[in-house]
């Protein structure tokens, strides 16, 4: 299983998105607003799930976190960049 697929499964599980499958989430599509439609509460829950699963430390820089959490691809790239993927 690819890291991107693993992240998609984590998104679906941690946010309890019962009506969405892995195939419904595009790697490059935005996770928030127009894309998957996640909101700020979802961002917090997803951030906690990512931190727990990949043992990541995310900083409090909102702009940087917005870039990291933009899409499944940007999340996977960040995780790989930390040597964890």
C-alpha positions as CSV (number, residue, x, y, z in Angstrom):
1,X,0.0,0.0,0.0
2,X,1.3,3.4,-0.9
3,X,1.7,6.2,1.7
4,X,-0.9,8.2,-0.1
5,X,-3.4,5.3,0.2
6,X,-2.5,4.9,3.8
7,X,-3.2,8.7,4.4
8,X,-6.5,8.4,2.6
9,X,-7.6,5.5,4.9
10,X,-6.5,7.5,7.9
11,X,-8.6,10.5,6.8
12,X,-11.6,8.4,6.3
13,X,-11.2,6.5,9.6
14,X,-10.2,9.5,11.8
15,X,-12.9,11.8,10.5
16,X,-15.6,9.0,10.2
17,X,-16.3,9.8,6.5
18,X,-18.5,6.8,6.0
19,X,-19.8,7.9,2.5
20,X,-16.3,8.3,1.0
21,X,-13.9,5.7,-0.2
22,X,-10.2,5.8,-0.9
23,X,-10.9,6.1,-4.6
24,X,-13.0,9.2,-4.0
25,X,-10.0,11.2,-2.7
26,X,-7.6,12.5,-5.3
27,X,-4.0,12.8,-4.4
28,X,-3.7,16.4,-5.6
29,X,-7.2,17.6,-4.7
30,X,-7.5,20.1,-1.8
31,X,-8.6,18.6,1.5
32,X,-10.3,21.7,2.6
33,X,-13.0,24.0,1.2
34,X,-13.7,23.3,-2.4
35,X,-11.9,19.9,-2.4
36,X,-12.9,17.3,0.1
37,X,-14.7,20.0,2.1
38,X,-13.0,19.5,5.4
39,X,-13.2,22.3,8.0
40,X,-11.1,23.6,10.9
41,X,-12.4,20.9,13.4
42,X,-11.5,18.2,10.8
43,X,-8.0,19.8,10.5
44,X,-7.5,19.4,14.3
45,X,-8.7,15.8,14.3
46,X,-6.6,14.9,11.2
47,X,-3.6,16.6,12.6
48,X,-3.8,14.6,15.8
49,X,-4.3,11.4,13.9
50,X,-1.3,12.1,11.6
51,X,0.9,13.0,14.7
52,X,-0.1,9.8,16.4
53,X,0.3,7.4,13.4
54,X,3.5,8.8,12.1
55,X,5.0,10.2,15.4
56,X,5.3,13.7,13.8
57,X,5.8,17.0,15.5
58,X,3.9,19.7,13.8
59,X,4.7,23.3,14.6
60,X,2.1,26.0,15.2
61,X,2.9,28.0,12.0
62,X,-0.6,28.2,10.4
63,X,0.7,29.0,7.0
64,X,3.2,26.1,6.9
65,X,0.6,23.7,8.2
66,X,-1.9,24.9,5.5
67,X,0.7,24.0,2.9
68,X,1.4,20.6,4.5
69,X,-2.3,19.7,4.8
70,X,-3.3,21.1,1.4
71,X,-3.7,17.6,-0.2
72,X,-2.9,14.0,0.3
73,X,0.2,14.5,-1.9
74,X,1.5,17.4,0.2
75,X,1.0,15.4,3.4
76,X,2.8,12.4,2.0
77,X,5.6,14.6,0.7
78,X,6.0,16.1,4.2
79,X,5.9,12.7,5.9
80,X,8.6,11.3,3.5
81,X,10.6,14.5,4.1
82,X,10.7,13.7,7.8
83,X,12.1,10.2,6.9
84,X,8.9,8.5,8.1
85,X,7.2,7.3,4.9
